[in-house]
Amino acid sequence: MGRFGNWWHETFHDWFFRSMIGPAQTRNAVQGCDQGAREQWKRDLANRKRYTQEQRAARRARSFGQNVG
């Protein structure tokens, strides 16, 4: 592949492919699964969000010089 081909691939190839398949969507991401799997997915997502919030709170507390316990 020539210089122009490399530039084209690095610049537009990924963008072109992603534009063809459309934007990423999370709505109904677990459709087709049974109810138990959907509920577990929701619990896992809630746990991940809770963990992230706890980590942010801990970082915020450390940045203000408070003791987190």
PyMOL Python script that loads the backbone (N, CA, C, O; Angstrom):
from pymol import cmd

cmd.read_pdbstr("""\
ATOM      1  N   MET A   1       0.851  -1.167   0.000  1.00  0.00           N
ATOM      2  CA  MET A   1       0.000   0.000   0.000  1.00  0.00           C
ATOM      3  C   MET A   1       0.900   1.234   0.000  1.00  0.00           C
ATOM      4  O   MET A   1       1.881   1.298   0.742  1.00  0.00           O
ATOM      5  N   GLY A   2       0.565   2.193  -0.822  1.00  0.00           N
ATOM      6  CA  GLY A   2       1.370   3.396  -0.924  1.00  0.00           C
ATOM      7  C   GLY A   2       1.116   4.375   0.215  1.00  0.00           C
ATOM      8  O   GLY A   2       0.331   4.120   1.128  1.00  0.00           O
ATOM      9  N   ARG A   3       1.803   5.493   0.125  1.00  0.00           N
ATOM     10  CA  ARG A   3       1.671   6.512   1.170  1.00  0.00           C
ATOM     11  C   ARG A   3       0.238   7.028   1.273  1.00  0.00           C
ATOM     12  O   ARG A   3      -0.303   7.183   2.368  1.00  0.00           O
ATOM     13  N   PHE A   4      -0.370   7.293   0.107  1.00  0.00           N
ATOM     14  CA  PHE A   4      -1.757   7.751   0.112  1.00  0.00           C
ATOM     15  C   PHE A   4      -2.688   6.680   0.676  1.00  0.00           C
ATOM     16  O   PHE A   4      -3.607   6.985   1.437  1.00  0.00           O
ATOM     17  N   GLY A   5      -2.448   5.440   0.303  1.00  0.00           N
ATOM     18  CA  GLY A   5      -3.276   4.343   0.810  1.00  0.00           C
ATOM     19  C   GLY A   5      -3.177   4.204   2.321  1.00  0.00           C
ATOM     20  O   GLY A   5      -4.185   3.991   2.995  1.00  0.00           O
ATOM     21  N   ASN A   6      -1.977   4.322   2.852  1.00  0.00           N
ATOM     22  CA  ASN A   6      -1.806   4.275   4.313  1.00  0.00           C
ATOM     23  C   ASN A   6      -2.545   5.412   4.988  1.00  0.00           C
ATOM     24  O   ASN A   6      -3.240   5.214   5.985  1.00  0.00           O
ATOM     25  N   TRP A   7      -2.388   6.619   4.429  1.00  0.00           N
ATOM     26  CA  TRP A   7      -3.082   7.774   5.011  1.00  0.00           C
ATOM     27  C   TRP A   7      -4.596   7.568   4.971  1.00  0.00           C
ATOM     28  O   TRP A   7      -5.289   7.813   5.958  1.00  0.00           O
ATOM     29  N   TRP A   8      -5.100   7.117   3.829  1.00  0.00           N
ATOM     30  CA  TRP A   8      -6.540   6.906   3.674  1.00  0.00           C
ATOM     31  C   TRP A   8      -7.037   5.878   4.696  1.00  0.00           C
ATOM     32  O   TRP A   8      -8.061   6.086   5.347  1.00  0.00           O
ATOM     33  N   HIS A   9      -6.313   4.781   4.828  1.00  0.00           N
ATOM     34  CA  HIS A   9      -6.717   3.723   5.743  1.00  0.00           C
ATOM     35  C   HIS A   9      -6.710   4.210   7.187  1.00  0.00           C
ATOM     36  O   HIS A   9      -7.661   3.967   7.930  1.00  0.00           O
ATOM     37  N   GLU A  10      -5.645   4.895   7.586  1.00  0.00           N
ATOM     38  CA  GLU A  10      -5.538   5.366   8.959  1.00  0.00           C
ATOM     39  C   GLU A  10      -6.561   6.454   9.274  1.00  0.00           C
ATOM     40  O   GLU A  10      -7.017   6.570  10.412  1.00  0.00           O
ATOM     41  N   THR A  11      -6.924   7.253   8.267  1.00  0.00           N
ATOM     42  CA  THR A  11      -7.806   8.389   8.497  1.00  0.00           C
ATOM     43  C   THR A  11      -9.274   8.018   8.375  1.00  0.00           C
ATOM     44  O   THR A  11     -10.073   8.390   9.235  1.00  0.00           O
ATOM     45  N   PHE A  12      -9.648   7.294   7.330  1.00  0.00           N
ATOM     46  CA  PHE A  12     -11.057   7.118   7.018  1.00  0.00           C
ATOM     47  C   PHE A  12     -11.593   5.704   7.145  1.00  0.00           C
ATOM     48  O   PHE A  12     -12.803   5.529   7.289  1.00  0.00           O
ATOM     49  N   HIS A  13     -10.753   4.700   7.099  1.00  0.00           N
ATOM     50  CA  HIS A  13     -11.251   3.325   7.048  1.00  0.00           C
ATOM     51  C   HIS A  13     -12.137   2.995   8.247  1.00  0.00           C
ATOM     52  O   HIS A  13     -13.264   2.530   8.077  1.00  0.00           O
ATOM     53  N   ASP A  14     -11.639   3.232   9.443  1.00  0.00           N
ATOM     54  CA  ASP A  14     -12.404   2.920  10.642  1.00  0.00           C
ATOM     55  C   ASP A  14     -13.659   3.781  10.722  1.00  0.00           C
ATOM     56  O   ASP A  14     -14.727   3.280  11.073  1.00  0.00           O
ATOM     57  N   TRP A  15     -13.546   5.065  10.403  1.00  0.00           N
ATOM     58  CA  TRP A  15     -14.690   5.969  10.429  1.00  0.00           C
ATOM     59  C   TRP A  15     -15.759   5.511   9.432  1.00  0.00           C
ATOM     60  O   TRP A  15     -16.947   5.506   9.753  1.00  0.00           O
ATOM     61  N   PHE A  16     -15.339   5.131   8.231  1.00  0.00           N
ATOM     62  CA  PHE A  16     -16.279   4.695   7.206  1.00  0.00           C
ATOM     63  C   PHE A  16     -17.023   3.441   7.657  1.00  0.00           C
ATOM     64  O   PHE A  16     -18.241   3.346   7.509  1.00  0.00           O
ATOM     65  N   PHE A  17     -16.284   2.482   8.206  1.00  0.00           N
ATOM     66  CA  PHE A  17     -16.911   1.251   8.663  1.00  0.00           C
ATOM     67  C   PHE A  17     -17.915   1.538   9.769  1.00  0.00           C
ATOM     68  O   PHE A  17     -19.034   1.026   9.735  1.00  0.00           O
ATOM     69  N   ARG A  18     -17.527   2.354  10.753  1.00  0.00           N
ATOM     70  CA  ARG A  18     -18.427   2.655  11.864  1.00  0.00           C
ATOM     71  C   ARG A  18     -19.646   3.428  11.394  1.00  0.00           C
ATOM     72  O   ARG A  18     -20.736   3.244  11.936  1.00  0.00           O
ATOM     73  N   SER A  19     -19.487   4.291  10.395  1.00  0.00           N
ATOM     74  CA  SER A  19     -20.646   5.041   9.899  1.00  0.00           C
ATOM     75  C   SER A  19     -21.611   4.120   9.164  1.00  0.00           C
ATOM     76  O   SER A  19     -22.814   4.377   9.143  1.00  0.00           O
ATOM     77  N   MET A  20     -21.101   3.058   8.566  1.00  0.00           N
ATOM     78  CA  MET A  20     -21.977   2.126   7.866  1.00  0.00           C
ATOM     79  C   MET A  20     -22.798   1.285   8.845  1.00  0.00           C
ATOM     80  O   MET A  20     -23.962   0.989   8.576  1.00  0.00           O
ATOM     81  N   ILE A  21     -22.208   0.902   9.970  1.00  0.00           N
ATOM     82  CA  ILE A  21     -22.939   0.046  10.897  1.00  0.00           C
ATOM     83  C   ILE A  21     -23.793   0.847  11.869  1.00  0.00           C
ATOM     84  O   ILE A  21     -24.597   0.270  12.601  1.00  0.00           O
ATOM     85  N   GLY A  22     -23.632   2.164  11.889  1.00  0.00           N
ATOM     86  CA  GLY A  22     -24.462   3.015  12.728  1.00  0.00           C
ATOM     87  C   GLY A  22     -23.854   3.230  14.101  1.00  0.00           C
ATOM     88  O   GLY A  22     -22.823   2.649  14.442  1.00  0.00           O
ATOM     89  N   PRO A  23     -24.510   4.073  14.882  1.00  0.00           N
ATOM     90  CA  PRO A  23     -23.976   4.404  16.204  1.00  0.00           C
ATOM     91  C   PRO A  23     -24.122   3.244  17.183  1.00  0.00           C
ATOM     92  O   PRO A  23     -24.982   2.378  17.023  1.00  0.00           O
ATOM     93  N   ALA A  24     -23.274   3.246  18.184  1.00  0.00           N
ATOM     94  CA  ALA A  24     -23.370   2.235  19.230  1.00  0.00           C
ATOM     95  C   ALA A  24     -24.644   2.470  20.027  1.00  0.00           C
ATOM     96  O   ALA A  24     -24.995   3.610  20.330  1.00  0.00           O
ATOM     97  N   GLN A  25     -25.324   1.403  20.359  1.00  0.00           N
ATOM     98  CA  GLN A  25     -26.566   1.527  21.115  1.00  0.00           C
ATOM     99  C   GLN A  25     -26.530   0.567  22.285  1.00  0.00           C
ATOM    100  O   GLN A  25     -26.069  -0.568  22.160  1.00  0.00           O
ATOM    101  N   THR A  26     -27.019   1.031  23.422  1.00  0.00           N
ATOM    102  CA  THR A  26     -27.095   0.163  24.593  1.00  0.00           C
ATOM    103  C   THR A  26     -28.526  -0.172  24.953  1.00  0.00           C
ATOM    104  O   THR A  26     -28.762  -1.054  25.778  1.00  0.00           O
ATOM    105  N   ARG A  27     -29.488   0.512  24.352  1.00  0.00           N
ATOM    106  CA  ARG A  27     -30.880   0.199  24.632  1.00  0.00           C
ATOM    107  C   ARG A  27     -31.183  -1.195  24.086  1.00  0.00           C
ATOM    108  O   ARG A  27     -30.844  -1.508  22.945  1.00  0.00           O
ATOM    109  N   ASN A  28     -31.811  -2.013  24.892  1.00  0.00           N
ATOM    110  CA  ASN A  28     -32.139  -3.404  24.536  1.00  0.00           C
ATOM    111  C   ASN A  28     -30.883  -4.206  24.200  1.00  0.00           C
ATOM    112  O   ASN A  28     -30.907  -5.069  23.323  1.00  0.00           O
ATOM    113  N   ALA A  29     -29.783  -3.915  24.907  1.00  0.00           N
ATOM    114  CA  ALA A  29     -28.512  -4.575  24.615  1.00  0.00           C
ATOM    115  C   ALA A  29     -28.561  -6.065  24.919  1.00  0.00           C
ATOM    116  O   ALA A  29     -27.801  -6.837  24.334  1.00  0.00           O
ATOM    117  N   VAL A  30     -29.433  -6.479  25.814  1.00  0.00           N
ATOM    118  CA  VAL A  30     -29.489  -7.892  26.171  1.00  0.00           C
ATOM    119  C   VAL A  30     -30.783  -8.534  25.699  1.00  0.00           C
ATOM    120  O   VAL A  30     -31.246  -9.519  26.274  1.00  0.00           O
ATOM    121  N   GLN A  31     -31.357  -7.974  24.658  1.00  0.00           N
ATOM    122  CA  GLN A  31     -32.582  -8.580  24.140  1.00  0.00           C
ATOM    123  C   GLN A  31     -32.275  -9.966  23.615  1.00  0.00           C
ATOM    124  O   GLN A  31     -31.165 -10.226  23.150  1.00  0.00           O
ATOM    125  N   GLY A  32     -33.221 -10.832  23.686  1.00  0.00           N
ATOM    126  CA  GLY A  32     -33.039 -12.192  23.225  1.00  0.00           C
ATOM    127  C   GLY A  32     -32.585 -13.134  24.324  1.00  0.00           C
ATOM    128  O   GLY A  32     -32.581 -14.351  24.137  1.00  0.00           O
ATOM    129  N   CYS A  33     -32.203 -12.581  25.470  1.00  0.00           N
ATOM    130  CA  CYS A  33     -31.811 -13.416  26.600  1.00  0.00           C
ATOM    131  C   CYS A  33     -33.040 -13.738  27.439  1.00  0.00           C
ATOM    132  O   CYS A  33     -34.078 -13.088  27.315  1.00  0.00           O
ATOM    133  N   ASP A  34     -32.913 -14.733  28.280  1.00  0.00           N
ATOM    134  CA  ASP A  34     -34.036 -15.031  29.160  1.00  0.00           C
ATOM    135  C   ASP A  34     -34.098 -13.997  30.287  1.00  0.00           C
ATOM    136  O   ASP A  34     -33.154 -13.233  30.489  1.00  0.00           O
ATOM    137  N   GLN A  35     -35.186 -13.981  30.999  1.00  0.00           N
ATOM    138  CA  GLN A  35     -35.434 -12.979  32.031  1.00  0.00           C
ATOM    139  C   GLN A  35     -34.355 -13.008  33.119  1.00  0.00           C
ATOM    140  O   GLN A  35     -33.916 -11.954  33.579  1.00  0.00           O
ATOM    141  N   GLY A  36     -33.932 -14.182  33.526  1.00  0.00           N
ATOM    142  CA  GLY A  36     -32.900 -14.283  34.549  1.00  0.00           C
ATOM    143  C   GLY A  36     -31.589 -13.627  34.117  1.00  0.00           C
ATOM    144  O   GLY A  36     -30.934 -12.953  34.912  1.00  0.00           O
ATOM    145  N   ALA A  37     -31.214 -13.829  32.859  1.00  0.00           N
ATOM    146  CA  ALA A  37     -29.979 -13.226  32.349  1.00  0.00           C
ATOM    147  C   ALA A  37     -30.093 -11.712  32.301  1.00  0.00           C
ATOM    148  O   ALA A  37     -29.137 -11.005  32.621  1.00  0.00           O
ATOM    149  N   ARG A  38     -31.255 -11.211  31.904  1.00  0.00           N
ATOM    150  CA  ARG A  38     -31.454  -9.763  31.878  1.00  0.00           C
ATOM    151  C   ARG A  38     -31.364  -9.170  33.272  1.00  0.00           C
ATOM    152  O   ARG A  38     -30.749  -8.122  33.469  1.00  0.00           O
ATOM    153  N   GLU A  39     -31.979  -9.843  34.245  1.00  0.00           N
ATOM    154  CA  GLU A  39     -31.935  -9.347  35.624  1.00  0.00           C
ATOM    155  C   GLU A  39     -30.510  -9.370  36.165  1.00  0.00           C
ATOM    156  O   GLU A  39     -30.102  -8.440  36.859  1.00  0.00           O
ATOM    157  N   GLN A  40     -29.757 -10.407  35.862  1.00  0.00           N
ATOM    158  CA  GLN A  40     -28.361 -10.473  36.305  1.00  0.00           C
ATOM    159  C   GLN A  40     -27.546  -9.370  35.656  1.00  0.00           C
ATOM    160  O   GLN A  40     -26.693  -8.766  36.307  1.00  0.00           O
ATOM    161  N   TRP A  41     -27.797  -9.101  34.381  1.00  0.00           N
ATOM    162  CA  TRP A  41     -27.098  -8.032  33.683  1.00  0.00           C
ATOM    163  C   TRP A  41     -27.384  -6.699  34.351  1.00  0.00           C
ATOM    164  O   TRP A  41     -26.477  -5.889  34.546  1.00  0.00           O
ATOM    165  N   LYS A  42     -28.660  -6.465  34.707  1.00  0.00           N
ATOM    166  CA  LYS A  42     -29.034  -5.214  35.375  1.00  0.00           C
ATOM    167  C   LYS A  42     -28.362  -5.096  36.744  1.00  0.00           C
ATOM    168  O   LYS A  42     -27.893  -4.020  37.116  1.00  0.00           O
ATOM    169  N   ARG A  43     -28.314  -6.197  37.492  1.00  0.00           N
ATOM    170  CA  ARG A  43     -27.643  -6.173  38.799  1.00  0.00           C
ATOM    171  C   ARG A  43     -26.161  -5.890  38.642  1.00  0.00           C
ATOM    172  O   ARG A  43     -25.589  -5.108  39.401  1.00  0.00           O
ATOM    173  N   ASP A  44     -25.540  -6.523  37.660  1.00  0.00           N
ATOM    174  CA  ASP A  44     -24.117  -6.308  37.421  1.00  0.00           C
ATOM    175  C   ASP A  44     -23.846  -4.849  37.043  1.00  0.00           C
ATOM    176  O   ASP A  44     -22.884  -4.251  37.523  1.00  0.00           O
ATOM    177  N   LEU A  45     -24.687  -4.283  36.191  1.00  0.00           N
ATOM    178  CA  LEU A  45     -24.539  -2.892  35.798  1.00  0.00           C
ATOM    179  C   LEU A  45     -24.696  -1.971  37.001  1.00  0.00           C
ATOM    180  O   LEU A  45     -23.923  -1.027  37.160  1.00  0.00           O
ATOM    181  N   ALA A  46     -25.680  -2.233  37.844  1.00  0.00           N
ATOM    182  CA  ALA A  46     -25.887  -1.424  39.046  1.00  0.00           C
ATOM    183  C   ALA A  46     -24.679  -1.528  39.981  1.00  0.00           C
ATOM    184  O   ALA A  46     -24.255  -0.526  40.556  1.00  0.00           O
ATOM    185  N   ASN A  47     -24.127  -2.726  40.136  1.00  0.00           N
ATOM    186  CA  ASN A  47     -22.940  -2.895  40.977  1.00  0.00           C
ATOM    187  C   ASN A  47     -21.741  -2.137  40.419  1.00  0.00           C
ATOM    188  O   ASN A  47     -20.977  -1.534  41.173  1.00  0.00           O
ATOM    189  N   ARG A  48     -21.578  -2.168  39.106  1.00  0.00           N
ATOM    190  CA  ARG A  48     -20.468  -1.438  38.489  1.00  0.00           C
ATOM    191  C   ARG A  48     -20.621   0.065  38.697  1.00  0.00           C
ATOM    192  O   ARG A  48     -19.648   0.759  38.992  1.00  0.00           O
ATOM    193  N   LYS A  49     -21.844   0.563  38.543  1.00  0.00           N
ATOM    194  CA  LYS A  49     -22.092   1.986  38.765  1.00  0.00           C
ATOM    195  C   LYS A  49     -21.831   2.363  40.216  1.00  0.00           C
ATOM    196  O   LYS A  49     -21.226   3.397  40.496  1.00  0.00           O
ATOM    197  N   ARG A  50     -22.287   1.526  41.135  1.00  0.00           N
ATOM    198  CA  ARG A  50     -22.075   1.795  42.562  1.00  0.00           C
ATOM    199  C   ARG A  50     -20.585   1.821  42.877  1.00  0.00           C
ATOM    200  O   ARG A  50     -20.115   2.710  43.587  1.00  0.00           O
ATOM    201  N   TYR A  51     -19.838   0.848  42.352  1.00  0.00           N
ATOM    202  CA  TYR A  51     -18.397   0.782  42.587  1.00  0.00           C
ATOM    203  C   TYR A  51     -17.708   2.040  42.051  1.00  0.00           C
ATOM    204  O   TYR A  51     -16.842   2.612  42.712  1.00  0.00           O
ATOM    205  N   THR A  52     -18.102   2.462  40.848  1.00  0.00           N
ATOM    206  CA  THR A  52     -17.513   3.658  40.257  1.00  0.00           C
ATOM    207  C   THR A  52     -17.802   4.880  41.113  1.00  0.00           C
ATOM    208  O   THR A  52     -16.917   5.706  41.334  1.00  0.00           O
ATOM    209  N   GLN A  53     -19.034   5.003  41.597  1.00  0.00           N
ATOM    210  CA  GLN A  53     -19.382   6.134  42.452  1.00  0.00           C
ATOM    211  C   GLN A  53     -18.585   6.108  43.745  1.00  0.00           C
ATOM    212  O   GLN A  53     -18.143   7.153  44.223  1.00  0.00           O
ATOM    213  N   GLU A  54     -18.400   4.933  44.310  1.00  0.00           N
ATOM    214  CA  GLU A  54     -17.611   4.819  45.543  1.00  0.00           C
ATOM    215  C   GLU A  54     -16.161   5.224  45.292  1.00  0.00           C
ATOM    216  O   GLU A  54     -15.550   5.907  46.113  1.00  0.00           O
ATOM    217  N   GLN A  55     -15.616   4.799  44.157  1.00  0.00           N
ATOM    218  CA  GLN A  55     -14.233   5.158  43.836  1.00  0.00           C
ATOM    219  C   GLN A  55     -14.088   6.662  43.640  1.00  0.00           C
ATOM    220  O   GLN A  55     -13.110   7.261  44.085  1.00  0.00           O
ATOM    221  N   ARG A  56     -15.071   7.273  42.968  1.00  0.00           N
ATOM    222  CA  ARG A  56     -15.029   8.723  42.785  1.00  0.00           C
ATOM    223  C   ARG A  56     -15.102   9.447  44.119  1.00  0.00           C
ATOM    224  O   ARG A  56     -14.373  10.412  44.350  1.00  0.00           O
ATOM    225  N   ALA A  57     -15.985   8.979  44.999  1.00  0.00           N
ATOM    226  CA  ALA A  57     -16.123   9.602  46.310  1.00  0.00           C
ATOM    227  C   ALA A  57     -14.829   9.466  47.107  1.00  0.00           C
ATOM    228  O   ALA A  57     -14.415  10.405  47.788  1.00  0.00           O
ATOM    229  N   ALA A  58     -14.195   8.306  47.023  1.00  0.00           N
ATOM    230  CA  ALA A  58     -12.938   8.101  47.739  1.00  0.00           C
ATOM    231  C   ALA A  58     -11.848   9.010  47.188  1.00  0.00           C
ATOM    232  O   ALA A  58     -11.084   9.596  47.956  1.00  0.00           O
ATOM    233  N   ARG A  59     -11.766   9.134  45.862  1.00  0.00           N
ATOM    234  CA  ARG A  59     -10.777  10.021  45.257  1.00  0.00           C
ATOM    235  C   ARG A  59     -11.028  11.475  45.651  1.00  0.00           C
ATOM    236  O   ARG A  59     -10.098  12.221  45.955  1.00  0.00           O
ATOM    237  N   ARG A  60     -12.307  11.862  45.639  1.00  0.00           N
ATOM    238  CA  ARG A  60     -12.673  13.224  46.012  1.00  0.00           C
ATOM    239  C   ARG A  60     -12.293  13.502  47.462  1.00  0.00           C
ATOM    240  O   ARG A  60     -11.774  14.572  47.780  1.00  0.00           O
ATOM    241  N   ALA A  61     -12.555  12.526  48.345  1.00  0.00           N
ATOM    242  CA  ALA A  61     -12.229  12.693  49.751  1.00  0.00           C
ATOM    243  C   ALA A  61     -10.720  12.801  49.933  1.00  0.00           C
ATOM    244  O   ALA A  61     -10.253  13.615  50.730  1.00  0.00           O
ATOM    245  N   ARG A  62      -9.954  11.998  49.211  1.00  0.00           N
ATOM    246  CA  ARG A  62      -8.495  12.069  49.311  1.00  0.00           C
ATOM    247  C   ARG A  62      -7.974  13.404  48.809  1.00  0.00           C
ATOM    248  O   ARG A  62      -7.030  13.962  49.367  1.00  0.00           O
ATOM    249  N   SER A  63      -8.602  13.918  47.741  1.00  0.00           N
ATOM    250  CA  SER A  63      -8.127  15.170  47.183  1.00  0.00           C
ATOM    251  C   SER A  63      -8.401  16.335  48.119  1.00  0.00           C
ATOM    252  O   SER A  63      -7.701  17.347  48.070  1.00  0.00           O
ATOM    253  N   PHE A  64      -9.409  16.206  48.968  1.00  0.00           N
ATOM    254  CA  PHE A  64      -9.711  17.249  49.957  1.00  0.00           C
ATOM    255  C   PHE A  64      -9.003  16.995  51.265  1.00  0.00           C
ATOM    256  O   PHE A  64      -9.155  17.775  52.204  1.00  0.00           O
ATOM    257  N   GLY A  65      -8.222  15.911  51.357  1.00  0.00           N
ATOM    258  CA  GLY A  65      -7.443  15.623  52.544  1.00  0.00           C
ATOM    259  C   GLY A  65      -8.257  15.017  53.663  1.00  0.00           C
ATOM    260  O   GLY A  65      -7.845  15.045  54.823  1.00  0.00           O
ATOM    261  N   GLN A  66      -9.403  14.472  53.326  1.00  0.00           N
ATOM    262  CA  GLN A  66     -10.230  13.836  54.349  1.00  0.00           C
ATOM    263  C   GLN A  66      -9.856  12.372  54.469  1.00  0.00           C
ATOM    264  O   GLN A  66      -9.288  11.787  53.547  1.00  0.00           O
ATOM    265  N   ASN A  67     -10.173  11.794  55.593  1.00  0.00           N
ATOM    266  CA  ASN A  67      -9.896  10.379  55.821  1.00  0.00           C
ATOM    267  C   ASN A  67     -11.141   9.581  55.464  1.00  0.00           C
ATOM    268  O   ASN A  67     -12.211   9.815  56.027  1.00  0.00           O
ATOM    269  N   VAL A  68     -11.009   8.632  54.523  1.00  0.00           N
ATOM    270  CA  VAL A  68     -12.140   7.778  54.120  1.00  0.00           C
ATOM    271  C   VAL A  68     -11.999   6.459  54.841  1.00  0.00           C
ATOM    272  O   VAL A  68     -10.944   5.826  54.798  1.00  0.00           O
ATOM    273  N   GLY A  69     -13.059   6.046  55.503  1.00  0.00           N
ATOM    274  CA  GLY A  69     -12.925   4.806  56.249  1.00  0.00           C
ATOM    275  C   GLY A  69     -14.064   3.914  56.163  1.00  0.00           C
ATOM    276  O   GLY A  69     -14.051   2.837  56.759  1.00  0.00           O
TER     277      GLY A  69
END
""", "prot")
cmd.dss("prot")
cmd.show_as("cartoon", "prot")
cmd.util.cbc("prot")
cmd.orient("prot")
